[in-house]
Amino acid sequence: MLDLLIHNATLPDGRNAMSVAVSGGKIVEVAPQLEAPAHQRIDAQGQLLCPPFVDPHFHMDATLSYGLPRVNQSGTLLEGIALWGELKPLLTQEALVARALAYCDWAAAKGLLAIRTHVDICDPRLLAVDALLQVKKQVAPYIDLQLVAFPQDGVLRAPGALTNLKRALDKGVDVVGGIPHFERTMADGAASVKLLCELAAERGLRVDMHCDESDDPLSRHVETLAFETQRLGLHGRVTGSHLTSMHSMDNYYVSKLIALMAEAQLHAVANPLINITLQGRHDTYPKRRGLTRVPELLAAGINVAFGHDCVMDPWYSLGSGDMLEVAHMGLHVAQMTSQAAMRQCFDAVTVNAARVMGLENYGLDVGCHADFCLLQARDPVEALRLRATRLKVFRRGQLLAESASAVAQLHVAGRPTQTAWMSNR
Ligand code: FE2
């Protein structure tokens, strides 16, 4: 007897009238119109069943702190960093935990069941590290949380940062982070990349660096990141996050750089909501968009994912944990409007993001965890267009969250009352 049988589902690859059978928290069969006894049966009514959303780049220690102690007036990355510096001494572990847990509830409701979050290690108290390690444990039944030791003020620039970073790793933080473009000089930035990659190699850890998050066409840290990845044999275990300077770089140089990134099997994470908001702030007109070269990276075979980065914090006043909103923005800013490109944007917040995090047993194949979302949409493109309602979210085959379908009742004079949702299918 199965625990759960979902039938009449459409899958992201376009197969329809599909059944997904679950037993013991795992997917045990995926087949068209399967018939088998099950404790629970759900008719998907042709809607899209997809693996859970994954956010490969977030800052959970800062989330939901918008307005504390004040609002970012210039809207720049640098004022955001300064503002976070003002907030840090005022943080308490209790408040950090409470905000992170509140955000995890939002995430679960939106079918976002795996998050890689950077955690600032520059405060020698390591308050945020302790808080997020506690949150990681607490949310483990419903969200996979991966922590990155992130030296927000620069591992070389901030006194004691390297010691704190190692202490954070000793406490159980999973991934080595960095921020080379915030070090004092380009040379220090390169030295920080080398140092941090060596540390990761020594400890057998993955790397995820904020890299070249500026509009500076001459920023070169992703080149160093690719080189160190290659030198240390860290292929497939290193992520370059943001990479916004690539937007402004010389085209010839980028044609060489992308090949180096592909050779090192770097993952690339763009953060469309934040990149379009923070970049280009020093421009008058035309204003650069600041998003890295997503279609070109994908064309070179590089795994590209989209992250949320920020929700209601010193850098960004909006957001709700909705990865479809993230992908929707990425699609627009990168002009990825063909059918195939829109589907790549959906992948950027699901399967590609799961590859960045190295998640195991992720997906809709036999043997995978029975984690999935039933969306009020017929396919990934419609899901993006509508930022589709998560009708049901499952974790290990158990219902975790459900939302009422987004259907309007129309009361037009002279017409009978009608229901409408914005699907033409
Ligand atoms: Fe970030």
Boltz pocket constraint, residues with backbone or C-beta under 6 A from the ligand:
constraints:
  - pocket:
      binder: B
      contacts: [[A, 57], [A, 58], [A, 59], [A, 118], [A, 210], [A, 309]]
      max_distance: 6.0
